[in-house]
Amino acid sequence: TERNIPKILDKYIHDEEERLVQLKKLSEEYSKKNEISIENGLKDITNPINAFLLIKRK
């Protein structure tokens, strides 16, 4: 019981570190997608036809 506590804690820490790695990867993916979306959005707005269509939709 008490002998197992360090093993249990080590496993918990390991699992949490893996989870954090996955969260970091997910965060990086969202950051890349947001940058691409912003770039595409600016390109769309600077195109006069797309800007007109955007205004017309609203």
DRENPA-3360 file (N, C-alpha, C; in nm, 2 decimals, always signed):
BEGIN
1 = TERNIPKI = +0.08/-0.12/+0.00/+0.00/+0.00/+0.00/+0.09/+0.13/+0.00 ~ +0.16/+0.15/+0.11/+0.24/+0.27/+0.11/+0.36/+0.25/+0.02 ~ +0.40/+0.13/+0.00/+0.51/+0.11/-0.09/+0.47/+0.14/-0.24 ~ +0.35/+0.13/-0.27/+0.30/+0.15/-0.40/+0.28/+0.30/-0.43 ~ +0.28/+0.38/-0.33/+0.25/+0.53/-0.35/+0.35/+0.59/-0.45 ~ +0.48/+0.57/-0.44/+0.57/+0.63/-0.53/+0.54/+0.59/-0.68 ~ +0.51/+0.46/-0.69/+0.48/+0.41/-0.83/+0.36/+0.47/-0.88 ~ +0.26/+0.48/-0.80/+0.13/+0.54/-0.84/+0.15/+0.68/-0.88;
9 = LDKYIHDE = +0.23/+0.76/-0.80/+0.25/+0.90/-0.83/+0.33/+0.91/-0.96 ~ +0.43/+0.83/-0.98/+0.51/+0.83/-1.10/+0.43/+0.80/-1.22 ~ +0.34/+0.71/-1.21/+0.25/+0.68/-1.33/+0.16/+0.80/-1.35 ~ +0.10/+0.86/-1.25/+0.02/+0.97/-1.26/+0.09/+1.09/-1.33 ~ +0.21/+1.11/-1.29/+0.29/+1.22/-1.34/+0.32/+1.19/-1.49 ~ +0.36/+1.07/-1.52/+0.38/+1.03/-1.66/+0.26/+1.05/-1.75 ~ +0.15/+1.01/-1.70/+0.02/+1.02/-1.78/-0.01/+1.17/-1.80 ~ +0.01/+1.25/-1.70/-0.02/+1.39/-1.71/+0.07/+1.46/-1.81;
17 = EERLVQLK = +0.20/+1.42/-1.81/+0.30/+1.48/-1.90/+0.26/+1.44/-2.04 ~ +0.21/+1.32/-2.07/+0.17/+1.28/-2.20/+0.05/+1.36/-2.24 ~ -0.04/+1.38/-2.15/-0.16/+1.46/-2.18/-0.12/+1.61/-2.21 ~ -0.03/+1.66/-2.14/+0.02/+1.80/-2.17/+0.09/+1.81/-2.31 ~ +0.16/+1.70/-2.35/+0.22/+1.70/-2.48/+0.11/+1.70/-2.59 ~ +0.01/+1.63/-2.57/-0.10/+1.62/-2.66/-0.17/+1.76/-2.67 ~ -0.19/+1.82/-2.55/-0.25/+1.96/-2.55/-0.17/+2.06/-2.62 ~ -0.04/+2.05/-2.60/+0.05/+2.14/-2.67/+0.04/+2.13/-2.82;
25 = KLSEEYSK = +0.04/+2.00/-2.87/+0.03/+1.98/-3.01/-0.11/+2.03/-3.07 ~ -0.21/+2.01/-2.99/-0.34/+2.06/-3.03/-0.34/+2.22/-3.04 ~ -0.28/+2.28/-2.94/-0.27/+2.42/-2.94/-0.19/+2.47/-3.06 ~ -0.08/+2.41/-3.09/+0.00/+2.45/-3.21/-0.08/+2.43/-3.34 ~ -0.16/+2.33/-3.35/-0.24/+2.31/-3.47/-0.34/+2.42/-3.48 ~ -0.41/+2.46/-3.37/-0.51/+2.56/-3.37/-0.44/+2.70/-3.41 ~ -0.32/+2.72/-3.36/-0.25/+2.84/-3.39/-0.22/+2.85/-3.53 ~ -0.17/+2.74/-3.59/-0.14/+2.74/-3.74/-0.27/+2.77/-3.82;
33 = KNEISIEN = -0.38/+2.70/-3.78/-0.51/+2.72/-3.85/-0.56/+2.86/-3.84 ~ -0.54/+2.92/-3.73/-0.59/+3.06/-3.71/-0.50/+3.15/-3.79 ~ -0.37/+3.13/-3.80/-0.29/+3.22/-3.88/-0.33/+3.21/-4.03 ~ -0.35/+3.09/-4.07/-0.39/+3.07/-4.21/-0.53/+3.13/-4.24 ~ -0.62/+3.12/-4.15/-0.75/+3.18/-4.16/-0.74/+3.33/-4.17 ~ -0.66/+3.39/-4.08/-0.65/+3.53/-4.08/-0.59/+3.58/-4.21 ~ -0.48/+3.51/-4.26/-0.42/+3.55/-4.39/-0.52/+3.54/-4.50 ~ -0.60/+3.43/-4.51/-0.70/+3.41/-4.61/-0.81/+3.51/-4.60;
41 = GLKDITNP = -0.84/+3.55/-4.48/-0.95/+3.65/-4.46/-0.90/+3.78/-4.51 ~ -0.78/+3.82/-4.48/-0.73/+3.95/-4.53/-0.72/+3.95/-4.68 ~ -0.68/+3.84/-4.74/-0.67/+3.83/-4.89/-0.81/+3.85/-4.95 ~ -0.91/+3.78/-4.88/-1.05/+3.79/-4.93/-1.10/+3.93/-4.92 ~ -1.07/+4.00/-4.81/-1.13/+4.14/-4.79/-1.06/+4.24/-4.89 ~ -0.93/+4.22/-4.91/-0.86/+4.31/-5.00/-0.89/+4.30/-5.15 ~ -0.95/+4.18/-5.18/-1.00/+4.17/-5.32/-1.14/+4.24/-5.33 ~ -1.15/+4.34/-5.42/-1.27/+4.42/-5.42/-1.40/+4.34/-5.44;
49 = INAFLLIK = -1.39/+4.24/-5.53/-1.51/+4.17/-5.55/-1.56/+4.09/-5.43 ~ -1.46/+4.03/-5.36/-1.50/+3.95/-5.24/-1.54/+4.05/-5.13 ~ -1.48/+4.17/-5.12/-1.52/+4.26/-5.02/-1.67/+4.31/-5.05 ~ -1.70/+4.33/-5.17/-1.84/+4.37/-5.21/-1.94/+4.26/-5.17 ~ -1.90/+4.14/-5.21/-1.99/+4.03/-5.18/-2.01/+4.01/-5.03 ~ -1.90/+4.03/-4.95/-1.91/+4.02/-4.81/-2.01/+4.13/-4.75 ~ -1.99/+4.25/-4.80/-2.08/+4.36/-4.75/-2.23/+4.33/-4.80 ~ -2.24/+4.29/-4.92/-2.38/+4.26/-4.97/-2.45/+4.15/-4.89;
57 = RK = -2.37/+4.05/-4.84/-2.43/+3.94/-4.76/-2.49/+4.00/-4.63 ~ -2.43/+4.10/-4.58/-2.47/+4.15/-4.45/-2.57/+4.25/-4.47;
% end
